[in-house]
Structure formats: C-alpha cells, structure tokens
Amino acid sequence: MGWLWFIIIGAVAGWLAGNIMRGGGFGLLMNIVVGVVGALIGGWVFDLLGIGTGDGLIGSLITALVGAILLLWVISLFKRA
C-alpha cells in the first residue's frame, strides 16, 4: 500500500475515532496524525493478540480505527487526572 493510501486511511480512521470518542473530528491534519499513530498502535495490539486483519483496505481501516480509539481513550485518561 502506498503512502497516499496510508494517509487517506489515517485521515478516515482519525475522523471516525474522533466522532466515536468525542463527537467530532479534529481537523484534517490532526485526523491524519491520530489515524496514522492509531494504525501503528492497532497493528501492534493485533499482533500481540494474534489477530490478523488481512492486507486489504477494510482490514487496514479497522486496524487504524481500533488503534486510534485506543489512543484517544488513553489520552482521555491522562486529561482527567
């Protein structure tokens, strides 16, 4: 998958995670950052659990979305403290 697809999936995953976790996105640049970091976290977590999502577009989006949600959840824990 090329860098352009990685950025597009990151933007979509960041936007979806923002809508799920706080009711709105973060803007294009932050959606991309949240989604890309989420993809890295999601890939790491799925690898630890032995879960394979495949190499397709949907699998990549699910991995990035789950990772982005986990990222936003952890950040929200620190914001409350």
N, C-alpha and C positions, 0 to 999 in steps of 0.2 A: 504494500500500500504506500502510495507516495505521500510526501509532506503535505500537499494540498488536502488530501483526504483526511490526514491526521488532524489538521487544523479545523476542517469542516466538522468532523465528528466531535472534536473537542468543544467547538462552539455550541453545537446542538446539545451535547451532554451537559455542558455548563449551564446552558439556558434551562434545560429540563430540571436539573438538580436545583437550581435557584428557585424555580417555580414550585417544586415539591417541598423544599425545605423552608422557604421564607415567603413564598407568594409572588415572586417576581425575579427576573433576571438581574444581572449585574452590569450590563453593557457589553458590547461586543468583545472588547479586549479582555475584560475580566472573565467573561464566559469562556473564552478560549483558554485562558490560564487555568481556571478551575477544571475545565474538561480535560485538558492535557495532563495536568497533575493527577486528576481523578483516574485517567486511563492508566497511568503508571501505578497508582495505588491499587486500582481494581485488578490489574494484571498480576501484581504481587500477591494480593489476597487470594485470588482464584487459584494461583499456582500453589500457594500454601495449602489450600483446601483440596487440591487435586481436581478442581473443576475446570474443564475445558469448554470454552465458548465458541471455538472454531475461529477461522480466519476471515469470515465474511463481514459484510457491512453491519448486519444486525448484531452479530456477536461482539464486534468491536464497540458498537454503540452501547450495548448492555454493560460491557466491562467498564467503559468510561463513565457511564451513568452511575453504576453502583459505587465505583471509586470516588466520584465527585460527591455523591450523597454522604459517604463515609467521611470525606474531607470536611464538608460543611458541618456535619454533626460534631466532629472533634473540635472544630473551630468554635462552634456554639458552646461547647462545654467550657472552653477557656474564657469566653466572653462573659459568661455568667459568674465565674469565680472572682 
